[in-house]
């Protein structure tokens, strides 16, 4: 029977990419589990509060779109301000735990970190060990009279001076946040059509390194939009690519059903996006982080 776990060769491939600084982590909402509310829980709360009339009450972009239309003058800014208020005072995560996802990838001493989360947890995790990270925010939606605060490095990112790139905006500048359905469509259109929105050092990381996705689900709009854009970069590199994604198993599914879903998800990524090598870890982000932390420690020792 096919295994739901990675082989030793697959783990070694990831560990070697980390060792040679050829790994780029992507952090999604699952990396913040237990620290900030999940998008699903927020969507459900808002669906009840605004009497959302459709069945997809746990889909945050859809519910946020409904609120943006219903709230008049502020439009799409309303759900973004509500998110900022909801996240206020939350976190940071418990960095004392070696398997905490932000601390884990910070401890890998990599040069580039990319996140679709709005928080500053990745930046804080990097600062805790004395490094001096810089931060960039994707200015996907230029607004008259607004400047996104950037600290674009004058030299390439390094282990000592890593870069955190916020692809979907930050809490302190709500206009930069990709949240509603319209935001996702506009983000994809603008990033694809406008040169420079993805900086050269980020493009290099996307094209030339192993991509490690932490805290995403294939069902999330975040992940679908992200992969639609990133697939172009991934296909530019010759040879196989090592792309790892965590998928939490369904507690109500049998092992046979889980294995069938695992195969379909992997085939979807490889076929739909024409990717040559996709590795899916069948477990939660927390499970994966704990195993990677243990394996990385043993590998270094």
ROSE-566438 format. One record per atom (N, C-alpha, C): residue in one letter; x, y, z. Coordinates in steps of 0.1 Angstrom, whole numbers, plus 5000, padded with zeros to 4 digits. Layout:
AXYZ ...
END
This chain:
X500849885000 X500050005000 X500950125000 X500550224992 X501250354992 X501250425005 X502350475009 X502550545022 X502050685021 X501450735033 X501150875034 X502250955039 X503350895043 X504550965048 X505650985037 X506551075040 X507651095031 X508650985033 X509350955022 X510450855023 X511650925028 X512650845032 X513950905038 X514550985027 X514550945014 X515151025003 X514451155002 X513151165003 X512451285002 X512751385013 X512851335025 X513351425036 X514751475034 X515651385029 X516951425027 X517051535017 X516251525006 X516251624996 X515851755002 X514851765010 X514551895017 X515651945026 X516151855034 X517251895044 X518451945036 X518851885025 X519951935018 X519652075011 X518452095007 X518052225002 X518152335012 X517752295025 X517852395036 X519352415039 X520152315039 X521552325042 X522252425033 X521952415020 X522652495010 X521852625007 X520852665016 X520152785015 X519352795001 X518852684997 X518152674985 X516652634988 X516152684999 X514752665003 X514052795006 X512852815001 X512152935004 X510752895011 X510652925024 X509352895030 X508252995026 X507052945025 X505853025024 X504952995036 X504553095043 X503753075055 X502253115052 X501353025055 X499953055053 X499253055067 X497953065067 X497253085080 X497352975089 X497552855084 X497752735093 X498952745102 X499952825098 X501152845106 X500852925119 X499652985119 X499253075131 X498153005139 X497952875137 X496852805144 X497052815159 X495952855165 X496052865180 X496453005185 X496953085176 X497453225180 X496453325175 X495953315163 X494953415158 X493753325153 X492553385152 X491453315147 X491653265133 X491053145129 X491153095116 X490253175107 X490553175094 X489753245084 X488353175084 X488253045086 X487052975086 X486153025097 X486753035109 X485953075121 X485453225119 X486353305114 X485953445112 X484753455102 X484853375091 X483853375081 X482553335086 X482553235095 X481253185101 X480653295110 X481553365118 X481053475126 X480353585118 X481053625108 X480553725099 X479353685092 X479253565087 X478053515080 X476853525089 X477053495102 X475953505112 X475553655114 X476653735116 X476453875119 X475753945108 X476053915095 X475553995084 X474453915076 X473953805082 X472953725076 X473253685062 X474453625060 X474953585047 X474053475042 X473553495029 X472453405025 X472853285017 X474253265015 X474653155007 X475253045015 X475452925009 X475852805017 X477252805021 X478152875014 X479652875017 X479952965028 X479352945040 X479553035051 X480853035058 X481752935054 X483052925060 X484152975050 X483753035039 X484653085029 X484953225031 X486053265036 X486253405041 X486253505029 X486853475017 X486853575006 X485353605002 X484553495001 X483153514997 X482353595007 X482553565020 X481753635030 X482253785031 X483553805030 X484153935030 X483654015018 X483553955006 X482954024995 X481554064997 X480753985003 X479354015006 X479354135016 X480154135026 X480154255035 X480654375028 X481654365020 X482154485012 X481054555004 X480154464998 X479054514990 X477954574999 X477754515010 X476654555019 X476954685026 X478254715029 X478554825038 X478754955032 X478454975019 X478355105013 X479755175011 X479855295018 X480955385015 X482355325017 X482555255027 X483855205030 X484155085021 X483155025015 X483354915006 X484254805011 X485254775003 X486154655006 X487054685018 X487054815023 X487854845035 X487254795047 X485954775047 X485254735060 X485654605065 X485654495057 X486154365062 X487654365066 X488454455060 X489854465063 X490054525077 X489254635079 X489354695092 X488854605103 X487854525100 X487354425110 X488354315113 X489154275102 X490154185105 X491254245114 X491654365111 X492654435119 X492154445134 X490954475136 X490354485149 X490354345156 X490054245148 X489954105153 X491254055157 X492354095150 X493654045153 X494454125163 X493854245166 X494554335176 X494854265189 X496054275193 X496454215206 X496754065206 X496554005194 X496853855193 X498353835190 X498853725196 X500153685194 X501253775201 X502553745199 X503053645189 X502853505194 X503153405186 X503153265190 X504153245201 X504153125206 X505153085216 X506453035210 X507353125208 X508653095202 X509553015210 X509152985222 X509952895231 X509952745226 X508952715218 X508852585212 X509552575199 X510452475198 X511352465186 X510452425174 X509352365176 X508452325165 X507452425161 X507452545168 X506452645164 X506952685150 X505952695140 X506352705126 X507252835123 X506952945128 X507753065126 X509153055131 X509253005144 X510552985150 X511352875142 X510652775138 X511252665131 X511952715118 X511252785110 X511852835097 X512852945099 X512653025110 X513653125113 X514953055117 X514852945125 X516052875129 X516852805118 X516152795106 X516852735094 X517852825088 X517852955092 X518853055087 X518753075072 X517553085067 X517353105052 X517353255049 X517653285036 X517653425032 X516353495029 X515353415024 X514053475020 X512953395026 X511953475031 X510753415037 X509553495031 X508553415026 X507353475020 X506153435028 X505253535030 X504053505037 X502853565031 X501653495031 X500453555027 X499553595039 X500153585051 X499553635064 X499753785065 X498853845073 X498853995075 X499654035087 X500053935095 X500753965108 X502253985106 X502954015117 X504354045117 X505153925124 X504453815125 X505053705133 X506453655128 X506553645114 X507753605108 X508853695111 X508653825110 X509653925112 X510053915127 X509153905136 X509453895150 X510253765153 X509953655147 X510753535149 X512153545145 X512353625134 X513753645129 X514553735138 X513853835144 X514553935152 X514953875166 X514253765170 X514453715183 X515853655185 X516553615175 X517953565176 X518953665172 X518653795171 X519653895168 X519853925154 X519153865145 X519353905131 X518554025128 X518954085116 X518354215112 X517554195099 X516354145100 X515554125088 X515054255082 X514754255069 X514054365063 X512654305058 X511754405055 X510454365051 X510054435039 X509354365030 X508754435018 X507354385017 X506554475012 X505054455010 X504754464995 X504054364990 X503654374976 X502654484974 X502954584966 X502054694964 X501154664952 X500354564953 X499554514942 X498354604939 X498054694947 X496954784945 X497354934948 X497954994938 X498355134941 X497155224944 X497255304954 X496255394958 X496755534959 X496055634953 X496455774952 X496655824966 X497855884969 X498055944982 X498555844992 X498855724988 X499355624998 X500655574993 X501555555003 X502855495000 X502955375009 X503255255004 X503555145012 X504955155018 X505055135031 X506355145037 X507155025033 X508355055027 X509254945022 X510654965027 X511354865029 X512754875032 X513554785023 X513454815010 X514054725000 X515554725002 X516154605003 X517554595006 X518354634994 X519554694997 X520454734986 X521354614981 X521354504989 X522154384986 X521254264987 X521554154980 X520754034981 X520453994995 X519253934998 X519053885011 X520053775015 X520353765028 X521253665032 X520753605045 X521453505051 X521153445063 X521153545075 X522153635074 X522253735085 X521253855083 X520953885071 X519953995068 X518853935059 X517953855064 X516953795056 X515853885052 X515053845043 X513953935038 X512653865040 X511653935046 X510253885047 X509453955037 X508853885028 X508053945017 X506553915020 X505754025022 X504354005025 X503654015011 X503153905006 X502553894993 X501153954993 X500453935004 X499053975005 X498754085015 X499754165018 X499554285026 X499754265041 X499554375048 X499754375063 X498654445070 X498454415083 X497454465091 X497454615092 X498654675094 X498754815096 X498454905084 X498354845073 X497954915060 X496854835054 X495654855058 X494554765054 X494354765039 X494654875032 X494554875017 X495354775010 X496454735016 X497354635010 X496854495011 X495854465020 X495354335023 X494554275012 X494954155008 X494154074998 X493153985006 X491854025005 X490853955014 X489653915006 X488954004999 X487753974992 X487953904979 X486953854973 X487053784960 X487553884950 X487054004950 X487554104941 X489054134943 X489454134955 X490954154958 X491754044952 X491353924953 X492153814948 X492253824932 X491153854926 X491153874911 X492053984907 X491854104914 X492654214911 X494154194914 X494454124925 X495854094928 X496454004917 X495753904912 X496353814902 X496553894889 X495553974886 X495654054873 X496854154874 X496954224885 X497954334885 X499354274886 X499554164894 X500854104896 X501254044883 X500353994875 X500753934863 X501054034852 X500454154853 X500554254842 X501554364845 X501954374858 X502854484861 X504154444866 X505154474858 X506554434861 X507054504874 X507754434882 X508354494894 X507554474907 X506254434906 X505454404918 X506054284926 X506654194918 X507454084925 X508854124923 X509654164933 X511054214932 X511954104926 X513054144920 X513954044913 X514453934923 X514753974936 X515353874945 X514253774949 X512953814949 X511853724951 X511653634939 X511753684927 X511553604915 X512653504915 X513853544919 X515053444919 X514753334928 X514253364940 X513953254950 X512853164945 X511853224938 X510753134933 X511253044922 X512153094914 X512653014902 X513652914906 X514452934916 X515652864918 X515752784931 X514752784939 X514852714952 X513652614954 X513852534964 X512852444968 X511752524976 X510552504972 X509452584979 X508752504989 X508752555001 X508152485013 X506952565018 X505752505015 X504452575019 X504052525033 X503852615042 X503452575056 X502152645059 X501152555062 X499852615067 X498952645056 X498952575045 X497952605034 X497152475032 X495952505025 X495052395021 X494852415006 X494752304999 X494452314985 X493052374982 X492152374992 X490852434991 X490852584993 X491952634998 X491952785002 X492152864989 X491352974989 X491553074978 X493053124978 X493653144990 X494953184991 X495953094983 X495752964985 X496652864978 X496352864963 X495152864959 X494752854945 X495352974937 X495153094943 X495653214936 X497253214936 X497753174947 X499253174949 X499853074938 X499252954937 X499852864928 X499652904914 X498552964911 X498253014897 X499353104892 X499853194901 X500953284898 X502253214899 X502453134909 X503853084911 X504152974901 X503152904895 X503452794886 X504352844874 X504252964870 X505053014859 X506553014863 X506853064875 X508153064880 X508752924882 X507852834887 X508352694890 X508652624878 X508052654867 X508352584854 X509552634847 X510152744852 X511252804845 X512552724848 X512552654859 X513852584862 X513852444856 X515052404851 X515152274845 X515252174856 X514852054853 X514951944863 X513751944872 X513851854882 X512651834890 X512651944901 X511451974906 X511252064917 X510651994929 X511052044940 X510551984953 X509652084959 X508452054959 X507452144965 X506652064975 X506652114987 X505952034997 X504752115003 X503652045005 X502452105010 X501852015020 X501352065031 X500751985041 X499251985039 X498651865040 X497251845039 X496751765051 X495951825059 X495351765071 X494451655067 X494551535072 X493651425069 X492351445075 X491351385069 X489951395073 X489751295084 X489351335096 X489151245107 X488051145105 X487151175096 X486051085093 X486350985081 X487451005075 X487750925063 X488550805067 X488450695059 X489250575061 X490550595055 X491550515058 X492850525052 X492850515037 X491950425032 X491850405017 X491350535011 X490350605017 X489850725012 X490950835013 X491650835024 X492750935025 X493850915014 X494250795012 X495250765001 X494750804988 X493450784985 X492850814972 X492950974970 X492551044981 X492551184980 X493951244978 X494951184986 X496351224984 X496751214970 X496451104963 X496951084950 X496251184940 X494951214943 X494251304934 X494851444936 X495151484948 X495651614951 X497051634944 X497851534945 X499151544939 X499051544924 X498251464918 X498051464904 X497551594899 X496651654907 X496051784903 X497151894902 X498051894912 X499151994912 X500051974900 X500451844898 X501451814888 X500851834874 X499551794872 X498951804859 X498451944856 X497652004865 X497052134862 X498052244861 X499152234869 X500152334869 X501452294862 X501352174856 X502552124849 X503852124857 X503752084869 X504852084878 X505451934878 X506751934879 X507351804878 X507551724891 X507551784902 X507751714914 X507051784926 X506051724930 X505251784941 X505151674953 X505551714965 X505551624976 X504551674986 X503551594989 X502451634998 X502651555011 X502751635022 X502851565035 X501451555041 X501051435044 X499651405048 X499551425063 X499351555068 X499251585082 X499051735083 X498951775096 X498751925098 X500051995097 X500052125097 X501252205097 X502052185110 X501352165121 X501952145134 X502752005133 X502151905128 X502751775126 X504051785118 X503951855107 X505051865098 X506151945104 X505852055111 X506852135118 X507652055128 X506851975136 X507551895146 X508451795140 X508051735130 X508951635123 X510151695117 X509951805110 X511051875104 X512051925114 X511551975125 X512452025136 X513351915141 X512751795143 X513551685148 X514551635138 X514051625125 X514951585115 X516151685112 X515851805113 X516851915110 X517851905121 X517451885134 X518351875145 X519251755143 X518751645140 X519551525138 X520451535126 X520051605115 X520851625103 X522051705107 X521851815114 X522951905118 X523951835127 X523351755136 X524251685146 X524951565140 
END
